[in-house]
Amino acid sequence: MIVTFQHLRTIPYFSKRPGLCRGGSTAWATRHGLDFKDFVRNGIEEEKLLAVGDAFALGLVKWAHECVARDAQAGSDNG
């Protein structure tokens, strides 16, 4: 599964407001050797995030799966 920048901008678990600010996102990606610009453009494979292994990366993968499941459910409700 590809985790997208939209997932990063909407993750609800880590602050009062959803998402992580751009500066925080960039710093987090740099700290873990991730190409932030590529992440914004193309997303990142969940396996790479799972390999990072920190709480934010794991939460981001969890959130991405929840979003995909919610969107699939919404699609089946409309069809």
N, C-alpha and C positions, 0 to 999 in steps of 0.2 A: 504494500500500500504506500502511496505517496502522501506524505504529510505536507500541507501547503502553508504558505504565508498567511492565508485566511484563518487557518486553524490557530496559528501563533497569535494573530491579532484578536482572537475571540476566546481564547482559553480562559475559563472562569475560576480556576482553583487557586491562583497565586497572589491575588491582591483584591482590593475592594472593587476595582473596575476590571472588566474582562480585558484580556490581552496583556501583552508585555510591550512597553514603549519601545520605540525604534532604537534608542540608545542602549537600553537594557538588552534588547534582542541581539544587537550587533556585538555587544560585549560578551554575552553568553556564547554566541556562535564562535567568536574568536577564541575564547577561553577553551573551547572544545575542538578547535581545529576545523570548524565547519566553514564553508564558503558562504557567507551571508548573502551576497548578491545572487549567487546561483540558487540558494534556497528561496529567495524572493521570486526569482524568475521561473524556477522549475519545480520547486518543492524538494523534498528529500525523502529517500527511502526510509521507512520505519526502522529497518534493521540498523541503519547508521545511528539513529537516535537511541535505539535500545542498547547499542554498543557504548554510547556515551554513559548511560547508566545512572545519571543523576536524577533527582526527583522531578525536575522540570522536564527533562527529556521524556521520562516515563509517563508523566502526566500529559504531555503533549500528544504522545502516541495514543493514550487512552481517550483523550478528547477527540482526536481525529476519527477514531473508530466510532465514538458516540455520534459524531456529526454524520458520518456515512450511514449509520443505522437509522438515525432520525430522518435523513433525507430519503432513504429507501422506503421507510414507513410512510412518509408524506406522499411519495410517488405512488405507492400502492393504494393509499386512501383516495387518491384522485382518479384512479383508473379503474 
